């Protein structure tokens, strides 16, 4: 099975396993040449470890039963994307409305602010320019085709 074929097969398997009644969705699949399969899922209301374990077990069982790797030489990891992983899907952006983000544009400039809105082709962030009495709160609409990556900023 080629790497592209296995990614498509895994995506199709996940589509069958994810219940339509739940808010879980596929973010990405990575398959290393060593047959290390990494599946990144997310959910509109948060993805807990129990859901990941349940999906992992169902996927593992299907992969073994269907003999995708006849010698059993594969590993499978199912998790949510790490906090440092860039947002990839509009659904992820919508889930993070109200949170602070760092947007890196194609020209490598960065803009930090609160994610206010997500539309089909744009996001809107609110940010502050200046300091103290000269501080001004502004909003900026950014087209997706101008975004290189967006990362959610976590405040501790």
N, C-alpha and C positions, 0 to 999 in steps of 0.2 A: 504494500500500500504506500503510495507516494505521500509526501507531507501534505500537499494540497488536497489529495483525495481523503486523507484521514481527517483533516480539518473539516471538510464538508460533511463527512460521515458523522463526526462528533456533533457538529451543529444540528444535523438532522435528528440525531439521537436525543439531544437536549430538547429540541422542539417537541418531540414525542413525550418526554418525561416531565416537562414543566406543566403543571396543571393550569388550565386557563383561568381557574377561579382564584389563583394566587397572583400576587403582584411581582413575582420573580421574573427577571429577564436576563438574557445572555448579553454580556459586554464584549468578551473576546475569548478566543481559543488560541493557545500556542502549543505547538508540538515540536519538540526538539528531536534531532536526528537519533538520539538515544531512546526514542519512544516515550519520553517523559511528556505526558499530556497535562496541560494546565488549563483549567476552565475557570473563567472569571464571571461570576454572576452578581447581580445587584437586585434590589427590590425597592419599590417606592416607599415602603414603610420600614426599611432596614432588613438586613439579611442576617439571621442568627446561625450559630454553628450547627444546631440540630437540623436545619433545612439543608445545609451544605453536606452534612454527613449522609442524610437520607438520599440526596441526589447522587452523591459519590457512590454509595452502595449500589443503587439501581444501575448507574452507568457501568460500573465495574462488572456487575453480573452480566449485563447485556454484551459487553465487549468480550468477556470470556466465553459466554454461550455461543456467540456468533463466530468465534475463532478469528477475530481480527488480527491477533498476534498469536499464531499457533504455538510458539514456544513459550508463551506467557511472559515474554520479555517486554513489559511496559510498566509504567507507573502513572498514577492518576491523582491529580490534586484538584479539588473543587473549593473555591474560596471567593470572597468578595475582593475587588481590587484593593490594593493597599491605599492608605490615605494619601500617599505621595504619587499615586497614579493619576495621570491627566484624565479629565472627563472626555468621553468619546461619543456618547449618544445624547441626543436632545433630551431623552427621558432622564438621563443623569443630571443634566443642567436643571431641568424642571424640579427634580427632587431636592436640589440644593439652593433654590430660591430663598433669599434671606440670609445666606451665609456669605462670608467674605471669601473672595477669590483673587487669584493672581492670573491675569490674562497675558500671555506672551503673543504678540502679533507677528505676522510673517516678517516684518522688518526688524524683528528682535526687540522692539520697544515693549515695555511692560506697563501694565495698568493694574493697580490694586483697588478693590472696592467691593461694595456689597452687591451681590447679584439680585437685581430687582425684578427682571422679567425675562422670559424666553419666548421667542416667536419662531416661526418656521425657518427664517433665514438670519435672525439676529438675536443678540442678547443685549440687555440694558444693565449697566452697572452704575452705582452711585459712589462717588469718591470725593475727597476733600483736597482742595489746593490751597496753599498758604498755611500760615500758622497763627495761633492766638486770635486776635481781633481781625486779622486779615484773612482768616480761613473762610473759604467759600465752598459750599456743597454743590457739586455739579452732577449731572447724569450724562452718560455717553452710551449711544447705541453702537454696537460693534457687529458687523456682518460676520457670519461664521466663516466665510471664505477669506477673511483677513486674520483669523485666529490660527496660530500655530499650535498652542496648547493652553488649557485652563486647568489650574490646580486649586482645590479648595484649601483655604488657609485655616488652620486649627489654632484656636486661642486656648492657652493653658492658664 
